[in-house]
Amino acid sequence: MILLICAPGRDHSGLVQRIGQLAPDLDVRVWPEVGCPQAVDFAVVWKHPAGLLRELTGLKAVSSLGAGVEHLLNDPDLPPNLPVGRLVGPRLAADMAGYLVAQILGDWRRLDRFPHHQRRKQWRPWAPDRPPQVGLLGFGRMGKRAAQAFKALKVPVAAWRRGAGTEASIPLHHDRQGLETLAGWSDYLVCLLPLTDHTRGILDQELFRRMKPDSVLINVGRGEHLVEKDLLDALAKNRPSLAILDVFGEEPLPPQHPFWTHPAVRITPHCASLTQPEEAAELIVASVRRVQAGLPPLDPVQWEFGY
C-alpha cells in the first residue's frame, strides 16, 4: 500500500522513520514527492494544497493529521463517498487538558504576581477562596479529557454540545438556552468545538453579553469560531475581561493584528496540543491496517454532523 503524507511546512522525517519501523511493508511518500498520484492508496493530510485530492484518484481513504477535518470537508475535490478519518490519540487529548489546567489555574491563582513580589522581597501569601467554574463548549474526546482533569482537581466543570445527551460525570447543556446558561455560569469559558456551519462565529457579541463580568474566554478550537471585532468590543466592556487565544483565522497571526498588543489578550501560537510523531505514527499505521481490512479509518467523520 502506498501512503502519502502531506502537511506543507512541517518536518516529517521522524514520522516517516517511525512508520517505517512499525510497518516496513508500507511505501511512504511525503508531498511533494508523490510519484504517480493515481497509485496512492491512503493520504494523511493537514491544510493540503488545492487540487491534491483531484489527482489522487486511487484513494481508498484519507485522514486528517490531527483532530480538525474542516480542511478536508471544505475541499470541493473530496469524493463524496471517500472514507475520512482523523488522528486523535490519548496524548493529544491529555496535552490539551494540561494546557487548559495550566492556563486556568495559573490565572485563577494569579501566579504571575509572585515573581513581582519576589523581586521586591515581599512576603504576601494569597490564594483564591474558591475554585473557578469552568465551562466547556464541546464535549468530544478533548472535552471529556479536560473535564476529567478538572474533576480530579475538584474544579466545578460543565459542558455544552449541540445535541441533547446524558453524561453522569458533569452537567451537560444543549441548544441556545443551554449555551447562554453555561456562558453566564462560567468563570472560564473554553471553546473546544469542531468547526462547522453551525459553530462558525459562535463566539460573538450575543454570547459575550451573557458572560460574567471579569470572566475569561479561551479559544482552542478554531480561529473561525471567534468574531474578532465582537471580542475587541466585549473586552472593552469587561465581558470577558481576558481572552486566551491559541487559534486564529489567519495563521501565523499577522504582525499588525491588534491582538498582539492588546492588554487583555494572551496569545499562544496554535500549540495547546500538537500531534507528536510517535503517537501519530502508531495511529496512522492502525488506520491504514483498518482500511486494508475493509474497515473505515480511525475516528471516521460523521458526515451528517460535519465532523
N, C-alpha and C positions, 0 to 999 in steps of 0.2 A: 504494500500500500504506500502511496506517495502522500506525504504530509507537508503542507505548506504553512509556514509561519509568516505573518505579515503584520507588523506593528512598526511603522516608519519612525525612525529616530531612536530606537532602542537597540541596545547591545544584546543579542540573543545567543552569544557564544556559550555561556554557562547553561542555558536552557537546552540548546541543541546537544551539548555534551551529555547532559543528564538523560535526555530522551534516548540517546544512543546507548547508554548503559542499561536502561530499563527495557528497551525494545530495539535490539540491534537489527531486526528484520525490517524496520521502517526506513523508507527513503525520505529523509527530512531535508526540505529545501527552505531557504529564507529569502523572502522577497527583497530585491527584485530578481534574484537568480531563480526564476521559476522553472526554466526548461520549457517543456511542452505544456502549456496551460491546460489543455484538454485532458491530460493524463493525471492531473491532481485529483486525489480521492477525497481528501479531508483538509479543510483550511481552518486555521486558528488566527483570528484577525483582531486588530484594535485600531479603529479610525483608519481603515484601509483606503487606498486611493480610489477615486471614482473610476468605474469601468472594470475593476478587477474581477468582480463576480460574473460579469458578462463573458469574460474569457475562460472562466473555469467551468466549462460545460460538462465535465465529468464528475462534478462534486456529488458525493453521497451524503455529506453533512458539513455543517460549518459551525464553529464555536467562537464565542467572544473570549478574548484573553482577559477575563475579568467578569465582574457582576453585571455591568451595563450591557444592554443589547440594542439600544436605540440606533447606534451607528449601523447596525445590520438591518433592523426592521425598517429604517428610513431609506435604505438603498433601493432605488427602483429596479435594479438589476437582480435583486434577490428572488430566485424562483419561488413561487407561492407554495409549493409543496416540499421544499427542501427542509429537512430537519435542522433546527437551530438550537444550540445549547450554549452554556456559559461555564466559566471556571470560577466556582465559589467554594473554596476549601475552608476547613476549620481555622487555619492560620489567618486567613484573610478576615474572617469574622471576628476572631479574637483580637487582632490588631485594631480593628475598628472600635471594638469595645474598650480597649486600652486607651485609645486616643480620646474617646468621649469621657471616660472616667478621669483622665488626667486634666483635660480642659475644664470640665465642670467642677470637680472637687478642688482643683487648684484655684479656680476663680472664686468659688464659694467661700473657701477658707482664706482667701485674699493672701495667698502665699507670696505674692510679689511685694508685699510691704516689708517683709522681714530682711531682705538684703539691704533695703534702705535703712532700717533700724540698725543693722549690724555695722554698716559703715560709720554710723554715728555712736556706736557702742551704747545703744539704747535697749533696755530690757523691758519690753512691753508685751506680756503674754496676751493672746487674744484667740478666740475661736468662736464660730457661729453658735447660736443657741439651738439650732435645729438643722436637720439635713435638708438639702434642696429637693424640690419636687421636679421630676424630670418627665417631660412628655415626648414621646417618640412618634413621629409621623412615618409610618411604615412599620410593618411587623412581619417581615420576611426573615430570612436567615440572619441578616445583620441585626435587625431589630430585636429578635429573640435573644441573640447572644449578648447584646448590650443590656437588655432587660435582666438577664441572669446576673451579669456583673454588678449592676446597681442593687439588685435584690440581695446579693451576697454581702453588700456593704450596708444593708438596712436603709437604703435610699428609696423613698417612695417613687414609684415609676408607673406610668400608664401609657397606653399607645392608642393610635388611630390608624384604621385602614379603611379602604373604600367600602368593602362589603361587611355585613354583619358576621359575627363569629363568636366562638367561645374560647377563652383561654384562662384556665383556672388560676394561673400564677399571677396575673396582673389584670387590672381593669382595662377593658377594650372599648373604644368608641368607634362609631362609624357615621356616615352621612355628614351633611354640612353642620347640623346642630352639634354633633359629636366633635367635629373639628373645632368649632368655636368654644365648646366647653373645655376641651383639652388645652387650647391656647390660653384661656383665662385662668386655668388651674396651675399652669407650669411656671416654675422659676426659670427653667431652661427648656426651650422648645427645639427639638432636634429633627431635621429633615433627613430621612433615610429612604425616601421613596424612589421607586423606579420612575424614569421619565416617560410619560405617555401623554396623549392628547388631553387626558383628564387631569394630570398633575402639573402640566406646564403652567408656570405662572401662579402656582398655588400660594406662594409666599408673597402676598400682595397687601395693599393698604387695608382691605377689609379684614384680613387675618390679623394684621398688626394692631388694629384698633381693639381687638379682643384680648390682646396680651396684657399682662400686668405691667404697671409702671416698674421700671428697674429690672425687668426680665431680660433674658438673653436669648438670642436666636443663634442656632448653629446649623449651618448647611453643609452636609457631607454627602448629599445626594447628587444633584447635577446643577450646574450653573443656571440652566434654563428654568429651574423651579422658582427662581427668585426674580421678582420685578425690581430691578436695581433702583430705579428712581423712587419707587414707593418706599424702599428701605431707607434711603437717604432722608426722605421726608419724615419717616417714622422715628428715626434716630433723633431728629431734632425735637421730637415730642416725647422722647424717653420711653416709647413703646415700640420696640425694645430699647433698652439703654446701651446695649452692646451687641455686636454681631461678630461671630467667629465663623469665618468662611474658608472652606477648603476647596471649593469648586466654583467655576466661573463660566460665563457664557463664552468668553474668549480666553483661551489659554495658550501660552503664558499671558497673564494679565498685562495689558499694555502699560508702559511706564507713565502715561499721562492719566491713567484712570484715577478717579477721586478716592477709591478705596485705599490706595497706598498710603495716603497721608491723613485719612480721617481718624480723629482721636478715638472714635467709638467702634472702629473696625479692626479686628485682628485677622491676619491672613496667614494661611499655610498653603504651600504650593501643590495642592492635589496629592497629598501624601499621607492622609489619615490612615489609609490601608492600601498597601501595594502588594500585588501578586508576586510572590517570591519564586525564583527559578526552580527550587527543589520541589515545592508543592505544585507549581504549575506543571512541571514535567510529569509528575505522578498522575495528576488529573487529566492531562492530555492523553497519556497512554491509556488510562482507564476508559476515556471517552472513545478513543479510536477502537479499542477492543470491543466495546459495546456495538459500535457501528459495524464492525466486521462480523459480529454475531447476529446482525439483522435487527438490532435494538436502537432506540433513539440515543443521541449523545447524552452526556451527563447534564443534569439540570435543564431539561428541554423547555423551550419557550412555550407559554400558553398564548397562542395567537389571539384568542378571543379577548384576553386582557391586555395584550400589547407588551408583555414582559414575561 
